[in-house]
Amino acid sequence: MDEKIAPHLEELTRALGDLEKTGIRGEFEKLIAFRVPPDVAKESILRKFGRNRVLKVKDLSANLRNLELTGRIMDLGEKSIRPREGAQEGPYKLYTGVLADETGSVLFSSWKELPGSIGDVINVKNAYIRVWQNRINFSIGKQSLVSKVSDSVLPPLSELSGSQPKKLIDIGNADFSVDTVVCVLQLSHREVLVKGRQARVITGVFADETGRLPFTAWIELPGIDIGSIIRIKGAQVRIFRGMPSVNILSSTKVSLVGPEEARKLAFTFESAAKDPIPIKIEEIDSRDSIFDVAAVGNVVSVRPGSGIITRCPECSRVIQKGNCRVHGKVEGMRDMRIKAILDDGTGSMSVMFPRDLVESIYGKTLEEAEQLMFSDVSKDVVYEDLRRFLTGRYLAVRGNSSKGEYGISFVAEKAWVPDNDLEVRVVELLRRLGPDEEDGQDRNSQVSGGGIELA
């Protein structure tokens, strides 16, 4: 047995029992065969087959199974679902509504009648999460166990109904309506096509002391501009590719925060506008997604699919042998990308570098890389050259992260070599080794490293 895999199989056995009888080992080995890292494969198996995990609403995320949640029913309705043609059973009843606890509220659907009504507290076991229209839905299946519990375990209905202002870092996939106080970091107007008609919308970025999120306003925002500090009530949260954004609709209330109140806030426009400080990858891994985050680490692998690729001119998907899976046979466009694994010692993540960053990091334009490809008999010559050039390099990246079943996906918007990189890392290494090793070094020696901006 591979010594790298053995500890993960032992942990799975302790958590789930005999892996051979249940077929779980086969599932694990299938993920490994697809080059999923062992620790990520283990977490995926535990999410899929693990025992009930007791969670709060704020902890809910996509692809979770075997959940236990206690919540108060805030809204409840039912509708009939017509059976498929030829089905022997039906019609079915689907119960939908909102469950809430002290950490937030979430939409739910249930295929079984609930032992309670609006205002009652229920405990649900063996539930799961599904994503519907880019939004998390707490799903109660026919095998789920639902029971009514004491009313005192959660705050009263009136308290849960009153939406508490949220910091941007706390807005997640389970939220569908939020109140918040933020400053406007970026703002622009653009025309979009909605149901065949042109509409003018405002897009930009909000910020507070905890982070940033993109926003879209479908109404005019008179008197509000970059630098304004505003209060928002009843904004809709939309999810796109795992990333939440704030959606301001006609029902949303937006007002300017006065100077006196603004001075009491934990942030100013100037402090919120500062570049993000790099954080550990383990912290990025602890969240479903983070907008505009920075990290630093070593490139430990350049993955297949890096180098020169061909994209569909209609949808920009990568095409194979001139065929797009959506638009069929197309005349592709050349592009270049890097898919790398960045590791900082606390965790690892997959980082995607688009063409402009690839050209800066690699030092070759797309045209120069094409010349290299045409002059060599191997179609993988650019990929192999990128592997030799990048593997082991220490880089800082800035962009957006999202977490899926197979770990973190990070789309880089900037990349650079950190200033004084070598000096800082040597000092940190000596500190970790301890005073004995440090005493043996020449403390008068100077180690220097220059910073080179790549993008």
N, C-alpha and C positions, 0 to 999 in steps of 0.2 A: 504493500500500500504506500502511495506517495506520502512522504513525511509532512508535506505542506497541507495535504488534504485530511490526514488522519485526525488531527485535533478537532476539526470541524465536524467530522462524522461522529466522533465521540460525543460532542456537545449535542448534536442532533439526536443521538441515541438516548442520552439522558433526558432530553425534553420530550421525545416523541415515541420512545420504545423501539421495538425491533424494526429496523429500516428495511430489511429484506422482505418480511411478511407484508408490510404495508405498501411496498413499492416506492417508498420515499427515496431509497438509495438510488434507484434508477432515475428519478426526477433530478436528484442532485448531480449525478454523473452526466446527465443530458446537458445541464447548464454549464458544467465544466467543459464539456466537449465543444460548446459554443464560445469558449474562451471567457466566460464570466468569472471574475475573480472569486476564489473560494469563500471569502468572508461575505461577499455580496450574495453568492449563491445560497449560503447558509441562512442569511437574513430573509431571502426570498422564500425559502422552504418553510421557515418558522412562521412567516406571515400567512402562508397558504395553509399549512397543516397544524399550526400550533394550537394549544388550548386557549380557552377564552382569555382575552386580554382586557382587563378593566381599564377603560379610558374615559377621559373627559372630552367634551365637545371640541375643545381647542386642540386636542391631540389627534383628531381624525384626519386621515389623508387617503389618497387613492390606493386601491389594491389591497386594503386591509380586510382580513377575514377573522372569523371566530372572535368577535368583539362582544364585550359586555358594557352596557351603558345605562346609567340611571338618569332619567330626564323628566321634566314636567311637560305635559302636552299643552302647547300654546295655541295650536290650531289643529282642526281635524275635519276632514271631509271624506266622502266616498264617491266612487263612480263605478259604473258597470263596464266591464271589458268583454266585448263580444268574442266568442271563441273562433278559432280559425275554421274555415270551411271544411267540413268533414269530421270535425272533432266530436267526440262522444260526450264530452262534459262541457259545462258552462251554462249561462254566462258566469263570469267571475266578478268578484268585488275587490277593488283596490282602494285601500285606505291611505290617504295622504295627509300631510300636515307638517307641523314644526315641533321639534323637541328642544328643550333648553335646560341647561344647568347654569351654575354660577360662572362658567367660563365662556358661554356663548350659546348660540342656537344653530340648529341644522335642519334642513328639509329631510323628511322621511317618507318612505312608502312601505306599506305592509300588505301582505297577501292573506293575512288573518285578522279577524276582528280583535280589537284591543280591549283589555279588561278595564276600561276607564274612558273618561270624556275630558273635554277641555278643563284644565286646572289640576287634573290628577297627576300623580307621580307614578311612573312605571319603571320596572327594571327589565332590560332586554338582554338575553344571552344568545350566543350563536348567531349574531347578526353579521352583516358584511357591508362593505362600502362599494358602491358602483358610481361611475361618472356618467351623468346625463346632461347633455348640452353644456359641456365644459364645467359642470358643477357637481360637487360631491353630494351624494344622496345616501342617507343612512337607510339600509334596506333590511326589512324584517321578513324573512322567508317562512315557508310553511314548517321548517324544522326549528325555527327560533323558539325560545322559551320566553314568554312575556308574562309578567305578574305585576299586580298593583302593590305598591309599597307605601310605607308611612309618609304622610304629607310633610313631616317635619325635616326630612333629610335634605330638602332643598329650600332656597328662599321662596317667599310667596309669589303668586302669579303677578301681582302688581309690581313687585320689585324686578322680576325677570322681564316684564313687558317694557319697562323703562330702559331704553337703550343707553348703555354707558359709553362715553367717548373712548375710542380705542387709539392706541399708538399704532403707527404704521407697521411696525415689526410684528404686531399681534394680529393683523388682518391676514386671514388665511383662507384656504379652500372651502372651509365649512361656513364662512360668513356669506350672507346674501344681502344684508343691509347694515350700514355702519354710520356712526357719528364720529367725527374726528376734528382736531384742530391742527392745521398745517400751514406751512408757507409755500408760496408758488416759486419753484426753482426754475422751471422752464415753461414757456407758453408760446403757442403758435396757432394760427388759423389755417384750415385747409378745407377743400371741397371733397366730399365723398359721394358715391352713388348709393342711394338707399331706395330699394324697391323701384328702380328705374328712374328715380328723380335725384337731382343734385341737392345735397344738403351741406350747410356750412357748420363745421364743428370746431371746437377748441381742443387741442391736445397739448400735453406737457407732462411735467413731473412735479409731484408734491414731495415735501420733506419735513421731517421733525428731528428731534434729537436721537431717534432710534433707527432711522433709515429713510428709504425713498420708495415711492411707488408711482407708476405712470397713471395718468388720468385722461378721461375724455369727457367733455362737457357738450351736451346736445342743446344747451340753451346759452344765451348771451350772459356774460359775467361783467356787467357794468361796474366800472370803478376798480376792477381787479386786474392786476398786472404782475409781472415778475417782481418778487420782493414782498408782495402783499401777504399778510398773515390772516387766514380766514377760518371761520367755523362752518362745518358742513354737517347737516343733519339729514338722515335718510338717503344717503348715497347708495347706489347699487354696487355690489362687488361682482366683477366678471372675471372669469378664469380663462386664460389662453395659454395653451401648452404648459399648464401647471403654474403659471404666474398670475397672481391676482392684480387687478387694476381697479381704480375707482371710477365709477360711471355716474356722472351728474345728469339727472333727468329733470323734467318739468316739475316733478313732485319733490325734488331735493331743495332744501333750504340752505342758502349760502349767504353768509354775512361777514363783513370785515370785523376783525378783532381790534378794539380800540387800543391806543398807546399805553394806557395805564395797565390794562389786562395783559398786553403783550410783554410788558417788562417783567411780569411774574412767571412767564413761561420758561421752560428749561432750554429753549433754543431761540436763536435769532436767525435772520436770513443769512448773515455772514457765517455763523457757525455751521448751519445746515448745508451751506454751499461748498464747504471744504471737501477735498477729495477723500474718499473713504480710506481708512487705515486698513492694511491687509490683516485678515483674521485667519485662524487655523482652519484647515480643511475639515477637521472633526466638528467644528462649529457650523460650517456650511452643511455638513452631512446631517446635522440635527434638525434641520428645517426643510420643509417641502420645497421651498423656493426662496431666493433672495434676489431682489432687483438692485443692480449697481453695487457689486461687492468686489473686493480685491483679495487676492491670495498670492502666496509666494511658495515655490517649491522646486524640486528637481524634475526634469522630464525623464521619466524612467522607461518610457516606451513610446514609439511612434507607430500607430496602428495601421493595418491595411486599410486602403481607401484614402490614404493620404497621397498628395502629389497632384498630378494633372487628372481632371475628371471632365465629363461631358454632361451638361445640363439641358433639360427641356426648355425651349424658348418660351413656352406657354406658362409652365408652373414652377420652373427652376428645380424640379426633382432631378436627381442623378439618373441618367439613362444608361442602359446596357445594350450594346450592339445596335445602337440607333433606335431603340424602342423605349418609350415612356410608358409606365404602367397605367397612366391615365389617358394620354393622348396618342398612344400607339407609335407608329413610325414617324419620326421627326428628324429635322436637321438640327443636331445638337450644337450647343455653344461651349467652347472651351472655358474651363475655370480651374482654379487651383485652391487647395485647402490642406490643412494639417489636422489630423485627429491624434491627439497625444494624451498620455496619462501623466498627470502632475501629482507628485507625492511630497508632502512636507514632514513626514515622520508621524503625524497624527492621523493621517488618512490619505486617500488618493481620490482623484476625480478625472473624468474624461473631459478634455478641453478641445473645443473646435475653434480653429483659427481660420477666418475667412481670407480671401485672396489678398487684400491690402496688407494684412498683418503677415501673411506668408511671405510676401515679397520683401517686407521690411526685415523679418527674422532671417529668412533664407539668403537674402542678398541677391536674389535673381528675380527678374520679372517673369511673367507668364511666357512671354515670347522667348526669353533666354532659356527657360526650362523646356520649352517645346523643341528648341534647337538641340538641347542635350538629349532629349528623347529620340529625335529623328536621327542623331548621329550614332546611336547605340542600338544594337540588335534587340535589347531587352526593353519591353514596354514598362518595366518596373524600375527603370534606371533612376527616375526622379524620386520615387519613393525610397529606394535604397540610399540615394544621396542624402535625402532628408534625415533618414535614420542615423547615418554616420555623423551628420552635422549637429543634430539636436539632442540625441540621447546623452543624458548626464548634465545637460546645461541647466543652470539655475535661473529661473525666470519669475517675474511678477506679472500677474494678469489681472485685468479688470473687466467685468462684464456681468452677465446675468446667469444665475444657476437655477436648475430645477432638478428635482429628485424623482426618479422612476423606479421601476421594479429592479433594475440592474445597476443602481447607484446614481451618482451625481452626473448630470450633463451641464457643462459650463460653456457658454458661447462668449468668447473673448472679444472685446471691443478695443482694448489697448493691451500692449505687452512691452515690458522693458526689463533691463538688468538692474537690480536694486543698487543704489549708491552704497559705497563702502561695504559691498557684499562680503568680500573675503575677510576683511578685518572683523566685522561683526560675527561671522560664523566661526572664526578661529577662537575669539574670546568666549563665545558661547560653548564651544567644544571643550575648552580648557576648564570652564566653570563646571561642566557636567562631569569631567574626569576627576575633579577634586583637587585639593591643595597640594598633594604630593606631586602629581604630574605637573601642576602649574609651576611649582618651585623649581622644577628641572628645566624650565624654559628660560630663554633670555628675555627678561621682561623689558629690556631696553630696545629690543628689536622692534622695528616698525613694519607693520603690514598694511598695505594700502590697496584699495580697489576702486576703480573709476566707475561712474555710472554712465550707461549708454542708453539713451532713450530710443526705443525701437518703433514706437508709434505715438 
